[in-house]
Amino acid sequence: MKRQGRTLAIPGRRRKPRAAPRLLAVTDLRRMADPRPMIERLPRGSGVLFRHYELPRAARLQLARQIAALCRQRGLFLLVAGDAPLAQAVGADGLHLPEWMLHGRRRPRGGWLVTAAAHNAAAIARAARGGAAAVLISPVFATASHPGAKALGPVRFAALAAQARRRGLLVYALGGIDAATLKRLRPVPKTGIAAIAGMAALAECRPDRPGIRR
């Protein structure tokens, strides 16, 4: 994938769009070197956001293929972060764009779900203009993956989520999500939650439970 100013083209066959998952488990090399045991515990219909940026290319491709096979076996939705060729190579369901990749992008082609990271209103606007279908708004609460980062809190998150919904975007809450903090977000309309280590929140918020809204 190239940087700013290029069309985001995801080659391959056009596929039938799938319903967006309500739960997104985000992989992180430093906190979970092998995410496969965690993936095996996810409820059917959940999603996996594969990052593991730090791995060498060959190792990242190998692990991504293993995770893609596991997701297909378990009926899980797979997003690959920051690498359209890798997403295509493993047959992922979609692509996730870090915030720096949103600048100057045009609408992607094909039936993929494209999500984007957003930390503020400007990033939400860029995501909408760039053709993203969903935004992961973060950090909602303090998180170990970004120590020292100022958390949005439920009120600010709710305001940003409302802006995103007005632009037609699906909304995921990311950052410090666990069983306790999830309760503070229940009044906020959203598509779902994304978590790195918050397995308690994932178990609490199964796709067949009410309370998660677009």
Residue frames as a rotation matrix with the C-alpha (Angstrom) as fourth column:
MET 1
0.577 0.817 0.000 0.00
0.817 -0.577 0.000 0.00
0.000 0.000 -1.000 0.00
LYS 2
-0.382 -0.707 0.595 1.25
0.686 -0.648 -0.330 3.43
0.619 0.282 0.733 -0.93
ARG 3
-0.608 0.077 -0.790 1.03
0.666 -0.492 -0.561 6.54
-0.432 -0.867 0.248 1.16
GLN 4
-0.084 0.716 -0.693 -0.81
0.158 -0.677 -0.718 9.76
-0.984 -0.170 -0.056 0.61
GLY 5
-0.189 0.078 -0.979 -2.41
-0.712 -0.697 0.082 10.85
-0.676 0.713 0.187 -2.63
ARG 6
-0.919 -0.154 -0.363 -3.07
-0.368 0.663 0.652 7.44
0.140 0.733 -0.666 -4.17
THR 7
0.093 0.980 -0.176 -6.31
-0.852 0.170 0.496 5.70
0.516 0.104 0.850 -4.94
LEU 8
-0.500 -0.158 0.851 -7.06
-0.676 0.685 -0.270 2.94
-0.541 -0.711 -0.450 -2.48
ALA 9
0.200 0.519 -0.831 -7.74
-0.898 0.436 0.056 0.07
0.392 0.735 0.553 -4.88
ILE 10
-0.249 -0.203 0.947 -8.30
-0.640 0.769 -0.003 -3.38
-0.727 -0.607 -0.321 -3.48
PRO 11
-0.455 0.049 -0.889 -8.01
-0.847 0.287 0.448 -5.82
0.277 0.957 -0.089 -6.38
GLY 12
-0.972 0.095 0.214 -9.80
0.023 0.948 -0.317 -9.10
-0.233 -0.303 -0.924 -6.66
ARG 13
-0.567 0.818 0.098 -13.35
0.538 0.278 0.796 -10.25
0.624 0.504 -0.597 -7.20
ARG 14
-0.513 0.523 0.681 -16.24
-0.671 -0.739 0.061 -8.17
0.535 -0.426 0.730 -5.95
ARG 15
-0.833 0.166 -0.528 -17.75
0.381 0.864 -0.330 -9.96
0.401 -0.476 -0.783 -2.99
LYS 16
0.195 0.975 0.108 -21.15
0.385 -0.177 0.906 -9.83
0.902 -0.135 -0.410 -1.40
PRO 17
-0.387 -0.352 0.852 -21.05
-0.547 -0.657 -0.520 -7.41
0.742 -0.667 0.062 1.57
ARG 18
-0.245 0.259 -0.934 -21.38
0.660 0.751 0.035 -9.02
0.710 -0.608 -0.355 4.97
ALA 19
0.807 0.556 0.197 -22.99
0.190 -0.561 0.806 -7.60
0.559 -0.613 -0.559 8.06
ALA 20
-0.049 -0.853 0.520 -20.48
-0.458 -0.444 -0.770 -5.67
0.888 -0.276 -0.369 10.17
PRO 21
-0.147 -0.058 -0.988 -19.44
0.657 0.741 -0.141 -7.55
0.740 -0.669 -0.071 13.31
ARG 22
0.783 0.460 0.418 -20.43
-0.029 -0.646 0.763 -6.17
0.621 -0.610 -0.492 16.69
LEU 23
0.812 -0.576 0.096 -17.25
-0.061 0.080 0.995 -7.38
-0.581 -0.813 0.030 18.38
LEU 24
0.738 -0.665 -0.114 -13.76
-0.174 -0.024 -0.984 -6.72
0.652 0.746 -0.134 17.05
ALA 25
0.814 -0.575 -0.075 -10.79
0.306 0.316 0.898 -8.41
-0.493 -0.754 0.434 18.70
VAL 26
0.835 -0.544 -0.084 -7.64
-0.462 -0.609 -0.645 -6.41
0.300 0.577 -0.759 17.90
THR 27
0.724 -0.630 -0.283 -4.32
0.661 0.750 0.023 -8.26
0.198 -0.204 0.959 17.80
ASP 28
0.777 -0.547 0.313 -1.23
-0.589 -0.807 0.052 -6.77
0.224 -0.225 -0.948 19.40
LEU 29
0.385 -0.686 -0.617 2.19
0.039 0.680 -0.732 -8.43
0.922 0.258 0.289 19.18
ARG 30
-0.544 -0.698 0.466 3.50
-0.404 -0.269 -0.874 -7.03
0.735 -0.664 -0.135 22.46
ARG 31
-0.368 0.476 0.798 0.52
-0.914 -0.027 -0.405 -8.10
-0.171 -0.879 0.445 24.53
MET 32
0.468 0.548 0.693 -0.51
-0.323 0.836 -0.443 -11.25
-0.822 -0.017 0.569 22.68
ALA 33
-0.488 -0.802 -0.345 2.22
-0.625 0.045 0.779 -12.74
-0.609 0.596 -0.523 20.48
ASP 34
-0.968 0.241 -0.065 -0.01
0.134 0.722 0.678 -15.58
0.210 0.648 -0.732 19.32
PRO 35
-0.621 0.773 0.128 -3.64
-0.761 -0.555 -0.336 -14.42
-0.189 -0.306 0.933 19.06
ARG 36
-0.527 0.443 -0.726 -4.99
-0.388 0.634 0.669 -17.76
0.756 0.634 -0.162 17.85
PRO 37
-0.751 0.297 -0.589 -6.07
0.619 0.626 -0.474 -19.09
0.227 -0.721 -0.654 21.30
MET 38
-0.704 0.508 -0.497 -8.01
-0.045 -0.730 -0.682 -15.87
-0.709 -0.458 0.537 21.85
ILE 39
-0.599 0.461 -0.655 -9.60
-0.798 -0.268 0.541 -16.10
0.073 0.846 0.528 18.39
GLU 40
-0.736 0.282 -0.615 -10.76
0.093 0.943 0.321 -19.64
0.671 0.179 -0.720 19.12
ARG 41
-0.690 0.473 -0.548 -12.82
0.673 0.140 -0.726 -18.29
-0.267 -0.870 -0.415 22.04
LEU 42
-0.877 0.345 -0.333 -14.63
-0.388 -0.919 0.068 -15.58
-0.282 0.189 0.940 20.09
PRO 43
-0.050 0.935 0.351 -18.37
0.055 0.354 -0.934 -15.95
-0.997 -0.028 -0.069 19.50
ARG 44
-0.405 0.000 0.914 -19.36
0.871 0.303 0.386 -16.77
-0.277 0.953 -0.123 15.93
GLY 45
0.538 0.611 0.581 -20.02
0.780 -0.621 -0.069 -13.62
0.319 0.491 -0.811 13.92
SER 46
0.673 -0.406 -0.619 -17.35
0.200 -0.705 0.680 -11.61
-0.713 -0.581 -0.393 15.75
GLY 47
0.910 -0.398 0.115 -14.46
-0.003 -0.283 -0.959 -9.92
0.414 0.873 -0.259 13.96
VAL 48
0.443 -0.863 -0.240 -10.68
0.714 0.179 0.677 -10.01
-0.541 -0.472 0.696 14.14
LEU 49
0.963 -0.266 -0.039 -8.56
-0.247 -0.818 -0.519 -6.96
0.106 0.510 -0.854 13.34
PHE 50
0.641 -0.767 0.023 -5.13
0.752 0.633 0.183 -8.35
-0.155 -0.100 0.983 12.50
ARG 51
0.903 -0.425 -0.070 -2.29
-0.429 -0.902 -0.053 -5.87
-0.041 0.078 -0.996 13.15
HIS 52
0.628 -0.725 0.283 1.03
0.428 0.626 0.652 -7.40
-0.650 -0.289 0.703 14.26
TYR 53
0.974 -0.206 -0.097 2.83
-0.211 -0.654 -0.727 -4.66
0.087 0.728 -0.680 12.34
GLU 54
0.416 -0.886 0.206 6.16
-0.818 -0.265 0.511 -5.44
-0.398 -0.381 -0.834 13.97
LEU 55
0.422 -0.252 0.871 6.58
0.165 0.966 0.200 -8.88
-0.891 0.060 0.449 12.41
PRO 56
-0.701 -0.648 -0.298 8.85
-0.279 -0.135 0.951 -9.30
-0.656 0.749 -0.086 9.38
ARG 57
-0.256 0.663 -0.704 6.89
-0.963 -0.240 0.124 -9.50
-0.086 0.709 0.700 6.14
ALA 58
-0.482 0.033 -0.876 7.18
-0.386 0.889 0.246 -13.27
0.787 0.457 -0.416 5.68
ALA 59
-0.927 0.115 -0.356 6.25
0.362 0.520 -0.773 -14.01
0.096 -0.846 -0.524 9.29
ARG 60
-0.621 0.744 -0.248 3.30
-0.441 -0.593 -0.673 -11.60
-0.648 -0.308 0.696 9.17
LEU 61
-0.242 0.516 -0.822 2.02
-0.920 0.146 0.363 -13.24
0.307 0.844 0.440 5.99
GLN 62
-0.692 -0.071 -0.719 2.34
-0.006 0.996 -0.092 -16.71
0.722 -0.059 -0.689 7.48
LEU 63
-0.893 0.370 -0.256 0.48
0.303 0.077 -0.950 -15.78
-0.332 -0.926 -0.181 10.66
ALA 64
-0.491 0.741 -0.459 -2.17
-0.732 -0.636 -0.245 -13.87
-0.473 0.216 0.854 8.70
ARG 65
-0.393 0.318 -0.863 -2.84
-0.644 0.575 0.505 -16.96
0.656 0.754 -0.021 6.58
GLN 66
-0.818 0.067 -0.572 -3.24
0.379 0.810 -0.448 -19.10
0.433 -0.583 -0.688 9.67
ILE 67
-0.772 0.553 -0.315 -5.61
0.032 -0.460 -0.887 -16.58
-0.635 -0.695 0.337 11.24
ALA 68
-0.454 0.613 -0.647 -7.59
-0.889 -0.358 0.285 -16.25
-0.057 0.705 0.707 8.00
ALA 69
-0.555 0.218 -0.803 -8.08
-0.171 0.915 0.366 -20.02
0.814 0.341 -0.470 7.89
LEU 70
-0.852 0.212 -0.478 -9.16
0.523 0.337 -0.783 -20.03
-0.005 -0.917 -0.398 11.53
CYS 71
-0.685 0.619 -0.384 -11.62
-0.413 -0.765 -0.495 -17.18
-0.600 -0.180 0.780 10.91
ARG 72
-0.411 0.542 -0.733 -13.17
-0.797 0.178 0.578 -19.00
0.443 0.822 0.359 7.97
GLN 73
-0.677 0.088 -0.731 -13.46
0.223 0.971 -0.090 -22.17
0.702 -0.223 -0.677 10.04
ARG 74
-0.710 0.328 -0.623 -15.15
0.667 0.031 -0.744 -20.36
-0.224 -0.944 -0.241 12.94
GLY 75
0.171 0.837 0.520 -17.34
0.916 -0.329 0.228 -17.96
0.362 0.438 -0.823 10.95
LEU 76
0.237 -0.195 -0.952 -15.43
0.609 -0.733 0.302 -14.84
-0.757 -0.651 -0.055 11.97
PHE 77
0.951 0.110 0.290 -14.94
0.288 -0.661 -0.693 -11.59
0.116 0.743 -0.660 10.07
LEU 78
0.199 -0.963 -0.184 -11.31
0.864 0.084 0.496 -10.71
-0.462 -0.258 0.849 9.28
LEU 79
0.996 -0.062 0.065 -9.85
-0.029 -0.908 -0.417 -7.23
0.085 0.413 -0.907 8.79
VAL 80
0.223 -0.974 -0.039 -6.18
0.973 0.224 -0.045 -6.67
0.052 -0.028 0.998 7.98
ALA 81
0.759 0.056 -0.648 -4.63
0.296 -0.917 0.267 -3.42
-0.580 -0.394 -0.713 9.18
GLY 82
0.467 -0.583 -0.665 -2.64
-0.434 -0.806 0.402 -1.14
-0.770 0.101 -0.629 6.93
ASP 83
-0.656 -0.754 -0.009 -1.79
-0.435 0.369 0.821 -3.55
-0.616 0.543 -0.570 4.12
ALA 84
0.330 0.864 -0.381 -4.17
-0.818 0.060 -0.572 -4.05
-0.472 0.500 0.726 1.16
PRO 85
-0.046 -0.366 -0.929 -1.92
-0.797 0.574 -0.187 -6.57
0.602 0.732 -0.318 -0.65
LEU 86
-0.953 -0.288 0.090 -1.76
-0.275 0.707 -0.651 -8.70
0.124 -0.646 -0.753 2.50
ALA 87
-0.324 0.917 0.234 -5.53
-0.542 0.023 -0.840 -8.45
-0.775 -0.399 0.490 2.93
GLN 88
0.397 0.450 -0.800 -5.99
-0.918 0.196 -0.345 -9.64
0.002 0.871 0.491 -0.62
ALA 89
-0.419 -0.697 -0.582 -3.41
-0.692 0.660 -0.293 -12.43
0.588 0.279 -0.759 -0.28
VAL 90
-0.995 0.013 0.097 -5.17
-0.061 0.689 -0.722 -14.02
-0.076 -0.725 -0.685 2.68
GLY 91
-0.514 0.858 0.023 -8.73
0.416 0.225 0.881 -13.42
0.751 0.462 -0.472 1.45
ALA 92
-0.869 0.162 -0.467 -9.67
0.395 -0.338 -0.854 -11.01
-0.296 -0.927 0.230 4.24
ASP 93
0.057 0.983 0.174 -13.15
0.996 -0.043 -0.084 -9.50
-0.075 0.178 -0.981 4.47
GLY 94
0.908 0.296 0.296 -11.87
0.326 -0.944 -0.056 -5.97
0.263 0.148 -0.953 4.78
LEU 95
-0.134 -0.970 0.204 -9.10
0.720 -0.236 -0.652 -3.49
0.680 0.060 0.730 5.42
HIS 96
0.737 0.279 -0.616 -8.41
0.648 -0.549 0.527 -1.21
-0.191 -0.788 -0.586 8.39
LEU 97
0.252 -0.614 0.748 -6.65
0.496 -0.582 -0.644 2.11
0.831 0.533 0.158 7.82
PRO 98
-0.192 -0.387 -0.902 -4.54
0.942 -0.330 -0.059 3.78
-0.275 -0.861 0.427 10.52
GLU 99
0.579 0.561 -0.592 -5.28
0.453 -0.825 -0.339 7.48
-0.678 -0.072 -0.732 10.76
TRP 100
-0.182 -0.726 -0.663 -2.21
-0.273 -0.610 0.744 8.57
-0.945 0.316 -0.087 8.77
MET 101
-0.823 -0.122 0.555 -3.47
0.422 0.524 0.740 6.58
-0.381 0.843 -0.379 5.77
LEU 102
0.142 0.990 0.021 -6.66
0.794 -0.101 -0.599 8.64
-0.591 0.102 -0.800 5.48
HIS 103
0.003 -0.166 -0.986 -5.05
-0.164 -0.973 0.163 11.70
-0.987 0.161 -0.030 3.87
GLY 104
-0.340 -0.191 -0.921 -5.82
-0.837 -0.384 0.389 12.19
-0.428 0.903 -0.030 0.20
ARG 105
-0.906 -0.008 0.422 -7.52
0.111 0.960 0.258 8.85
-0.407 0.280 -0.869 -0.32
ARG 106
-0.497 0.772 -0.396 -10.42
-0.822 -0.273 0.499 8.21
0.277 0.574 0.771 -2.64
ARG 107
0.370 0.750 0.549 -13.23
-0.857 0.503 -0.110 5.76
-0.358 -0.430 0.829 -2.25
PRO 108
-0.655 -0.629 0.418 -12.10
-0.463 0.772 0.436 2.13
-0.597 0.093 -0.797 -2.39
ARG 109
-0.122 0.578 -0.807 -13.44
-0.918 0.243 0.313 -0.22
0.377 0.779 0.501 -5.03
GLY 110
-0.600 -0.060 -0.798 -14.99
-0.042 0.998 -0.044 -3.62
0.799 0.007 -0.602 -4.42
GLY 111
0.427 0.904 0.023 -17.26
-0.181 0.061 0.982 -5.07
0.886 -0.423 0.190 -1.79
TRP 112
-0.349 -0.651 -0.674 -14.87
0.628 0.371 -0.684 -4.81
0.696 -0.662 0.279 1.12
LEU 113
0.863 0.445 -0.237 -15.54
0.464 -0.516 0.721 -3.36
0.199 -0.732 -0.652 4.54
VAL 114
-0.189 -0.913 0.362 -13.04
0.501 -0.407 -0.764 -0.54
0.845 0.037 0.534 5.11
THR 115
0.786 0.358 -0.505 -12.61
0.610 -0.314 0.727 0.74
0.101 -0.879 -0.465 8.64
ALA 116
0.074 -0.753 0.654 -10.48
0.248 -0.621 -0.743 3.62
0.966 0.217 0.141 9.84
ALA 117
-0.226 -0.249 -0.942 -8.92
0.974 -0.031 -0.226 4.80
0.027 -0.968 0.249 13.08
ALA 118
0.091 0.282 0.955 -10.19
0.261 -0.932 0.251 8.13
0.961 0.227 -0.158 14.37
HIS 119
-0.452 -0.324 -0.831 -9.17
0.881 -0.016 -0.472 10.15
0.139 -0.946 0.293 17.40
ASN 120
-0.630 0.235 -0.741 -11.02
0.133 -0.907 -0.400 13.37
-0.765 -0.351 0.540 16.64
ALA 121
0.403 0.906 -0.130 -13.66
0.070 -0.173 -0.982 15.00
-0.912 0.387 -0.133 14.44
ALA 122
0.181 -0.397 -0.900 -11.20
-0.892 -0.452 0.020 15.82
-0.415 0.799 -0.436 11.65
ALA 123
-0.847 -0.520 0.108 -10.22
-0.448 0.809 0.381 12.17
-0.286 0.274 -0.918 11.30
ILE 124
-0.277 0.840 0.466 -13.88
0.357 0.541 -0.761 11.16
-0.892 -0.044 -0.450 11.19
ALA 125
0.551 0.469 -0.690 -14.47
-0.385 -0.591 -0.709 13.61
-0.740 0.656 -0.145 8.35
ARG 126
-0.267 -0.730 -0.628 -11.47
-0.942 0.063 0.328 12.26
-0.201 0.680 -0.705 6.42
ALA 127
-0.815 0.000 0.579 -12.67
-0.039 0.998 -0.055 8.69
-0.578 -0.068 -0.813 6.93
ALA 128
0.205 0.971 0.124 -16.09
0.244 0.072 -0.967 9.56
-0.948 0.229 -0.223 5.50
ARG 129
0.513 -0.052 -0.857 -14.58
-0.714 -0.580 -0.393 11.36
-0.476 0.813 -0.335 2.50
GLY 130
-0.476 -0.843 -0.252 -12.18
-0.860 0.386 0.334 8.46
-0.185 0.376 -0.908 1.91
GLY 131
-0.015 0.575 -0.818 -14.95
-0.712 0.568 0.413 5.91
0.702 0.589 0.401 1.62
ALA 132
-0.957 -0.286 -0.045 -14.58
-0.164 0.663 -0.731 4.14
0.238 -0.692 -0.681 4.97
ALA 133
-0.104 0.954 -0.282 -17.66
0.092 0.292 0.952 2.34
0.990 0.073 -0.118 6.21
ALA 134
0.813 0.334 -0.477 -16.74
0.451 0.157 0.878 2.44
0.368 -0.930 -0.023 9.90
VAL 135
0.093 -0.793 0.602 -14.52
-0.429 -0.578 -0.694 4.23
0.898 -0.193 -0.394 12.36
LEU 136
0.294 -0.148 -0.944 -12.80
0.813 0.558 0.166 2.91
0.502 -0.817 0.284 15.47
ILE 137
0.475 -0.050 0.879 -12.91
-0.233 -0.970 0.071 5.90
0.849 -0.238 -0.472 17.83
SER 138
0.594 -0.379 -0.710 -10.19
0.762 0.547 0.346 5.83
0.257 -0.746 0.614 20.48
PRO 139
-0.764 -0.059 -0.643 -8.97
0.320 0.830 -0.457 5.89
0.560 -0.555 -0.615 23.13
VAL 140
0.241 0.938 0.250 -12.29
0.055 -0.271 0.961 5.94
0.969 -0.218 -0.116 24.92
PHE 141
0.990 -0.029 0.135 -10.67
-0.136 -0.039 0.990 5.02
-0.023 -0.999 -0.042 28.26
ALA 142
0.220 -0.971 0.098 -7.08
-0.941 -0.185 0.282 4.80
-0.255 -0.154 -0.954 29.44
THR 143
0.984 0.126 -0.126 -5.31
-0.166 0.910 -0.381 1.89
0.067 0.396 0.916 27.81
ALA 144
0.486 -0.844 0.229 -2.05
0.032 0.279 0.960 0.03
-0.874 -0.459 0.163 28.35
SER 145
0.314 -0.367 0.876 -1.36
0.915 0.363 -0.175 -0.02
-0.254 0.856 0.450 24.61
HIS 146
0.067 -0.287 0.956 -1.03
0.484 -0.828 -0.283 3.80
0.873 0.481 0.084 24.57
PRO 147
0.150 -0.038 -0.988 0.20
0.985 -0.078 0.152 4.82
-0.083 -0.996 0.025 28.02
GLY 148
-0.618 -0.397 -0.678 -0.11
0.471 -0.878 0.085 8.52
-0.629 -0.267 0.730 28.68
ALA 149
-0.816 0.386 0.429 -2.63
0.300 -0.352 0.887 9.14
0.494 0.853 0.172 25.89
LYS 150
-0.818 0.563 0.115 -5.53
-0.480 -0.560 -0.675 11.32
-0.315 -0.608 0.729 27.00
ALA 151
-0.739 0.613 0.280 -8.74
0.638 0.770 0.000 9.30
-0.215 0.179 -0.960 27.10
LEU 152
-0.691 0.563 0.454 -11.88
0.034 -0.602 0.798 10.69
0.722 0.567 0.396 25.49
GLY 153
-0.877 0.465 0.124 -14.27
-0.131 0.016 -0.991 9.51
-0.463 -0.885 0.047 28.18
PRO 154
-0.441 0.769 0.463 -17.92
0.784 0.581 -0.217 8.55
-0.436 0.267 -0.859 27.58
VAL 155
0.396 0.660 -0.638 -19.20
0.273 -0.748 -0.604 12.10
-0.877 0.065 -0.477 26.96
ARG 156
-0.108 -0.523 -0.845 -16.61
-0.714 -0.551 0.432 13.03
-0.692 0.650 -0.314 24.34
PHE 157
-0.918 -0.186 0.350 -16.92
0.054 0.816 0.575 9.60
-0.393 0.547 -0.739 22.74
ALA 158
-0.093 0.973 0.213 -20.69
0.725 0.213 -0.655 10.03
-0.682 0.094 -0.725 22.50
ALA 159
0.420 0.216 -0.882 -20.23
-0.251 -0.906 -0.341 13.38
-0.872 0.364 -0.326 20.73
LEU 160
-0.520 -0.689 -0.505 -17.75
-0.715 0.028 0.698 11.96
-0.467 0.724 -0.508 18.22
ALA 161
-0.789 0.292 0.540 -19.91
0.383 0.922 0.061 8.89
-0.480 0.255 -0.839 17.67
ALA 162
0.276 0.940 -0.199 -22.87
0.429 -0.306 -0.850 11.13
-0.860 0.150 -0.488 16.86
GLN 163
0.149 -0.312 -0.938 -20.77
-0.701 -0.702 0.122 13.04
-0.697 0.640 -0.324 14.31
ALA 164
-0.854 -0.520 0.032 -19.70
-0.369 0.648 0.666 9.77
-0.367 0.557 -0.745 12.70
ARG 165
-0.452 0.756 0.473 -23.26
0.621 0.648 -0.441 8.45
-0.640 0.094 -0.762 12.52
ARG 166
0.426 0.598 -0.679 -24.43
-0.057 -0.731 -0.679 11.67
-0.903 0.328 -0.277 10.86
ARG 167
-0.129 -0.570 -0.811 -21.86
-0.915 -0.247 0.320 10.98
-0.383 0.783 -0.490 8.16
GLY 168
0.656 0.536 -0.531 -23.21
-0.716 0.666 -0.211 7.49
0.241 0.519 0.820 7.65
LEU 169
-0.304 -0.881 -0.362 -20.36
-0.587 0.473 -0.658 5.69
0.751 0.012 -0.661 9.41
LEU 170
0.668 0.323 -0.671 -20.56
0.277 0.728 0.626 2.67
0.691 -0.604 0.397 11.66
VAL 171
0.250 -0.519 0.817 -19.00
-0.747 -0.641 -0.179 3.33
0.616 -0.566 -0.548 15.07
TYR 172
0.493 -0.206 -0.845 -16.78
0.512 0.854 0.090 1.15
0.703 -0.477 0.527 17.26
ALA 173
0.820 -0.262 0.509 -15.45
-0.552 -0.600 0.579 2.07
0.154 -0.755 -0.637 20.69
LEU 174
0.525 -0.739 -0.422 -11.78
0.475 0.666 -0.576 1.21
0.707 0.102 0.700 21.24
GLY 175
-0.332 -0.806 0.490 -9.44
-0.114 -0.482 -0.869 1.73
0.936 -0.344 0.068 24.16
GLY 176
-0.892 -0.127 0.434 -9.67
-0.432 -0.042 -0.901 0.46
0.133 -0.991 -0.017 27.71
ILE 177
0.069 0.982 -0.176 -12.80
-0.849 0.150 0.506 -1.58
0.524 0.115 0.844 27.02
ASP 178
-0.933 -0.218 -0.286 -13.52
-0.051 0.867 -0.495 -4.17
0.356 -0.447 -0.820 29.70
ALA 179
-0.344 0.870 -0.352 -16.58
0.804 0.467 0.369 -5.42
0.486 -0.156 -0.860 31.56
ALA 180
-0.155 0.262 -0.953 -16.67
0.801 -0.531 -0.276 -2.36
-0.578 -0.806 -0.128 33.84
THR 181
-0.720 -0.179 -0.671 -16.08
-0.112 -0.924 0.366 0.37
-0.685 0.339 0.645 31.25
LEU 182
-0.889 0.428 0.160 -18.47
0.304 0.292 0.907 -1.26
0.341 0.855 -0.390 28.80
LYS 183
-0.135 0.885 -0.445 -21.35
0.987 0.082 -0.136 -0.57
-0.084 -0.458 -0.885 31.18
ARG 184
-0.225 -0.020 -0.974 -20.56
0.290 -0.956 -0.047 3.16
-0.930 -0.293 0.221 30.98
LEU 185
-0.885 -0.183 -0.428 -20.97
-0.332 -0.396 0.856 3.04
-0.327 0.900 0.290 27.20
ARG 186
-0.659 0.646 0.385 -24.26
0.679 0.732 -0.066 1.19
-0.324 0.218 -0.921 27.03
PRO 187
0.246 0.842 -0.480 -26.37
0.403 -0.539 -0.740 4.38
-0.882 -0.012 -0.471 26.64
VAL 188
-0.194 -0.407 -0.892 -24.27
-0.578 -0.687 0.439 5.49
-0.793 0.601 -0.102 23.63
PRO 189
0.860 0.494 0.126 -25.59
-0.173 0.515 -0.840 4.28
-0.480 0.700 0.528 20.24
LYS 190
-0.140 -0.944 -0.300 -22.82
-0.882 -0.019 0.470 2.40
-0.449 0.330 -0.830 18.45
THR 191
0.359 0.181 -0.915 -22.23
-0.726 0.671 -0.152 -0.53
0.587 0.719 0.373 16.16
GLY 192
0.822 -0.108 -0.560 -20.01
0.328 0.892 0.310 -2.35
0.466 -0.439 0.768 18.61
ILE 193
0.778 -0.607 0.160 -16.77
-0.473 -0.400 0.785 -2.49
-0.413 -0.686 -0.599 20.55
ALA 194
0.595 -0.715 -0.367 -13.16
-0.018 0.444 -0.896 -3.26
0.804 0.540 0.251 19.72
ALA 195
0.818 -0.306 0.488 -10.73
-0.536 -0.094 0.839 -4.53
-0.211 -0.948 -0.240 22.32
ILE 196
0.050 -0.889 -0.456 -7.17
-0.727 0.281 -0.627 -5.78
0.685 0.362 -0.632 22.55
ALA 197
-0.837 -0.437 -0.329 -7.11
-0.091 0.704 -0.704 -7.50
0.540 -0.559 -0.629 25.89
GLY 198
-0.590 0.658 0.468 -10.67
-0.786 -0.334 -0.520 -6.93
-0.186 -0.675 0.714 27.12
MET 199
-0.824 0.257 -0.506 -11.87
-0.042 0.861 0.506 -10.49
0.566 0.438 -0.698 26.79
ALA 200
-0.722 0.612 -0.322 -14.28
0.518 0.170 -0.838 -9.93
-0.458 -0.772 -0.440 29.67
ALA 201
-0.357 0.584 -0.729 -15.98
-0.510 -0.776 -0.372 -7.25
-0.783 0.239 0.574 27.61
LEU 202
-0.660 0.081 -0.747 -16.13
-0.698 0.304 0.649 -9.53
0.279 0.949 -0.144 24.59
ALA 203
-0.860 0.353 -0.369 -17.81
0.418 0.901 -0.112 -12.24
0.293 -0.251 -0.923 26.63
GLU 204
-0.581 0.638 -0.504 -20.20
0.307 -0.402 -0.863 -9.71
-0.753 -0.657 0.037 28.15
CYS 205
-0.071 0.477 -0.876 -21.17
-0.592 -0.727 -0.347 -8.26
-0.803 0.494 0.334 24.78
ARG 206
-0.602 -0.108 0.791 -22.10
0.380 0.833 0.403 -11.23
-0.702 0.543 -0.460 22.61
PRO 207
-0.986 0.161 -0.049 -23.64
-0.122 -0.483 0.867 -10.51
0.116 0.861 0.496 19.19
ASP 208
-0.409 0.894 -0.185 -27.01
0.483 0.384 0.787 -11.98
0.774 0.232 -0.589 20.22
ARG 209
-0.288 0.288 -0.913 -27.36
0.906 -0.227 -0.357 -9.64
-0.310 -0.930 -0.196 23.20
PRO 210
0.615 0.535 0.579 -29.28
0.682 -0.730 -0.049 -6.35
0.396 0.425 -0.814 22.94
GLY 211
0.726 -0.215 -0.653 -27.77
0.386 -0.658 0.646 -2.97
-0.569 -0.722 -0.395 23.71
ILE 212
-0.511 -0.850 -0.130 -25.38
0.320 -0.329 0.888 -2.41
-0.798 0.412 0.440 20.80
ARG 213
0.614 0.769 0.181 -26.82
0.535 -0.236 -0.811 -0.07
-0.581 0.595 -0.556 18.22
ARG 214
0.055 -0.553 0.831 -25.54
0.946 -0.238 -0.221 1.71
0.320 0.798 0.510 15.18
